[in-house]
Amino acid sequence: MSRPEFGAWSYPAFERAMRQGIHRDGHNLYPAFPYPRGFTKASEEDLQALYAYLMAQPAVKQANAASPASPFPFNIRR
């Protein structure tokens, strides 16, 4: 059984998302990431531990709810 969405991420893709805010398919994860005072400055060891923890969790089978349009100024993309 393959893991849904996040379980298919490699560590380099996870690190890029956390530090640079770029999804593995190349689109920006703005406004959620990168979070300047958080994960962008996390140590390599901490990110590896977070990744290992998340990958060890069982997959959740739940459909994503439709997200509402973001209000100004959050709808502005870089």
C-alpha positions as CSV (number, residue, x, y, z in Angstrom):
1,M,0.0,0.0,0.0
2,S,1.4,3.4,-1.0
3,R,1.4,6.2,1.5
4,P,-0.9,9.2,0.6
5,E,0.5,12.6,-0.3
6,F,3.0,13.4,2.5
7,G,4.2,9.9,3.0
8,A,5.6,10.0,-0.5
9,W,7.8,13.0,0.2
10,S,11.6,12.5,0.3
11,Y,13.6,14.1,3.1
12,P,15.2,16.7,0.6
13,A,11.7,17.7,-0.5
14,F,10.6,18.0,3.1
15,E,13.6,20.1,4.0
16,R,13.1,22.4,1.0
17,A,9.4,22.9,2.0
18,M,10.3,23.7,5.6
19,R,13.3,26.0,4.8
20,Q,12.3,27.6,1.5
21,G,8.5,27.2,1.4
22,I,8.6,25.3,-1.9
23,H,6.3,22.3,-2.5
24,R,7.9,19.2,-4.1
25,D,6.1,20.1,-7.4
26,G,7.6,23.5,-7.4
27,H,4.8,25.8,-6.3
28,N,5.1,28.2,-3.3
29,L,3.5,27.2,0.0
30,Y,3.0,30.8,0.8
31,P,1.6,32.1,3.2
32,A,2.1,29.1,5.5
33,F,5.8,28.5,4.6
34,P,8.5,29.4,5.0
35,Y,7.9,30.5,8.6
36,P,10.8,32.8,9.3
37,R,11.1,32.4,13.0
38,G,10.5,28.7,13.0
39,F,11.5,26.0,10.7
40,T,13.8,28.1,8.4
41,K,16.3,28.3,11.3
42,A,15.8,24.7,12.7
43,S,18.9,22.6,12.9
44,E,19.5,19.8,10.5
45,E,19.2,17.3,13.3
46,D,15.8,18.8,14.4
47,L,14.4,18.7,10.9
48,Q,15.6,15.1,10.4
49,A,13.9,14.1,13.8
50,L,10.7,15.9,12.8
51,Y,10.7,14.1,9.4
52,A,11.3,10.7,11.0
53,Y,8.5,11.3,13.5
54,L,6.0,12.3,10.8
55,M,6.9,9.4,8.6
56,A,6.5,7.0,11.5
57,Q,2.8,8.1,12.0
58,P,0.0,6.0,10.4
59,A,-1.6,7.5,7.3
60,V,-4.9,9.2,7.8
61,K,-7.6,8.6,5.2
62,Q,-9.7,11.7,5.2
63,A,-10.7,13.9,2.3
64,N,-9.5,17.4,2.4
65,A,-12.2,20.1,2.8
66,A,-12.4,22.7,0.1
67,S,-10.4,25.8,1.2
68,P,-12.1,29.1,1.0
69,A,-10.5,31.9,-1.0
70,S,-8.0,33.8,1.1
71,P,-8.9,37.5,1.8
72,F,-6.6,40.4,0.9
73,P,-3.6,40.6,1.6
74,F,-3.2,36.8,1.9
75,N,-4.3,36.2,-1.7
76,I,-1.2,38.0,-3.0
77,R,1.4,35.5,-4.2
78,R,5.1,36.1,-4.7
